[in-house]
Amino acid sequence: MIQIENLRKSFQNTEVLKGISLTVNDGEIYGIIGQSGAGKSTLLRCINGLESFDSGTLTVDGKSVDVKNKAELRLIQKRMGMIFQSFNLLERLDVYENVALPMRFWGIDRKKPENREKIMNLLRLVGLEEKLKSKPRELSGGQKQRVAIARALVLDPDFLLCDEATSALDPEITKGILALLQRINSELGITVIVVTHQMEVVKQICGRVAFISDGRVLSEGKPEELFIKPAAPEIKSFLRDESELLPKVGTNVRLYFTGEGSEAPVVTEMARELGRDFSICWAKLEDFRENVYGSLVLNVKDEDLDDVASFLNRNGVSWEVIGK
């Protein structure tokens, strides 16, 4: 488990992280999301020791990390595999040697039979066993990222940190990489931390997510809760919520649908039972790890609001009046 409390980091006179606190549980896929410049990558580099921090605490498995202790930082870094948007492969090395690079760095004999077998098993895991002699220039972007993932796993890390790992890839290749990360998490039991500005990444694989803006955590929880019912204006702006373009007359009511509740014909049943007409102004349904969540905005006459509220409450539908 990784626990961060009141973490602060400045570059010269600019404070980049302003009291970050969050907890990443063992075995989960945790997302850190926000606009460019929010402090996401800086936070990730503080977690794996590539950056020091000014104050606050970083605890890994109950042990506080001393950022001034170089030997301790090295051991923490060995437990954390890292993959980047730019892949960071060495062009002069083939796929096999790129994957083996951390072994060379740590003085581990990559030519021992057991280490060769480990590297080949990782190449099979990422689907590149036939590319072991290829150079990076001969690979597609998705294949390069798979090499980078195999390299990040070669020292048997407990954590896999992904810094915008799919930002340079097209949507179909991104799906394949995300499926691979899910497989690594489930089959190898590795905790995965994903830094991204792509909502699709978080929706598809993350069990929990922190939204960061201007160096602060504005919200933390399940991604469906964050995206379907955003609390902070910064989150609504990030999601480009279109519900502001609503009728100025009557009352606008937003209904929330979660999981199985998204399949119920609530609006048609309400219209039939109450004998009223409603305008559907705006709707958003999202797929979160094979579950559908969403919200829908109805415009109702002011005099019908009490009856609508009574129906929704009786049927256990979460709702709110918006725009007033």
C-alpha positions, 0 to 999 in steps of 0.5 A, a space after each residue: 500500500 502507498 499512503 501520501 499525506 500532505 505532500 508538497 513540492 516546489 520548483 524554484 518559487 513555484 509550488 507544484 504540489 500543494 498538500 496532496 493526500 491519497 491512498 493507493 491500496 494493495 492490488 488495485 488499479 488507481 488513476 490520477 487524472 487532471 488537465 496538463 500542468 495539474 501536477 500529476 507527473 510530478 506526483 508520480 515521480 515523487 512516488 518512485 523517487 525520481 523527484 524529492 519533495 519538500 514536506 509531507 510523508 510518503 509511506 510504502 507498506 507502512 514504512 515512511 520513505 526518507 527522500 534524503 536516503 539514497 540507498 533507501 530510494 534505490 530499494 523503493 525504485 526497484 519495487 516500482 516499474 515505470 512506463 512512459 508516454 515516450 517509451 524510452 527504448 534504446 534504439 541501438 538495442 534489440 527488444 530482448 536487450 531493452 527488456 533486460 536493461 534493468 538487469 544490467 543496471 542492477 548487476 544481474 546476469 541477464 544471460 543466466 538460464 533463469 533470467 533468459 527464461 524470465 525475459 522470454 516469459 515477459 515477451 510472451 506475456 506482452 505478445 512479442 516473443 517473435 520480435 526479440 531480435 527487432 530494433 525499436 525502429 522496426 516496431 509500431 507504437 503499441 509494440 514499443 509500449 509493450 516492450 516498455 511494459 515488459 522492461 518495467 516488469 523484469 525486476 518483479 516490481 510490486 507497483 507499476 507506474 504508468 505516466 500517460 502510457 497511452 497518450 501517444 497511441 490510437 484508440 484501438 491500440 490503447 484498448 489493447 494496452 489497457 487490457 494488458 495492464 488489467 491482465 498484469 494486475 489480475 494475474 501477477 497481483 501488481 498494483 497499478 497507478 495510472 497517470 492520464 488526462 484521458 477519461 477513457 483510460 480511467 473508465 475502462 480499468 481504474 477502480 478508484 481515481 483522484 482528480 488533481 487540479 492546480 496541485 491539489 486533490 479535488 476529489 477521490 473515489 470511484 470513477 463513475 461517482 466522479 464523472 457522473 456526479 462531479 462536485 467541483 467546477 474544475 471537474 465539470 469543466 474538464 468533463 465538458 459537461 453540456 448540461 448548462 445548455 438547458 431551457 430557461 423555462 420550467 424546471 430542469 431535473 437531473 436523474 442519475 442512473 447507476 449499474 442495473 438501474 440504468 436499464 429501468 424505463 423510469 422516464 416512460 413509466 413516470 410519464 405513463 403513471 403521471 399522465 404528463 409530458 416531459 422534454 429530454 434535454 440532455 443525456 450521458 451514458 458511460 461504460 465503466 468496466 462493463 457497467 453502464 452509469 449515466 445521467 439524464 436531464 428532464 425539463 418539467 413544468 413547475 407545477 409538475 415538480 412535486 409529483 415528479 419528485 414523489 415518483 422518483 423518490 418512491 422508485 429510488 431514483 437519485 435526482 436533483 434540480 439544476 440551473 436554479 
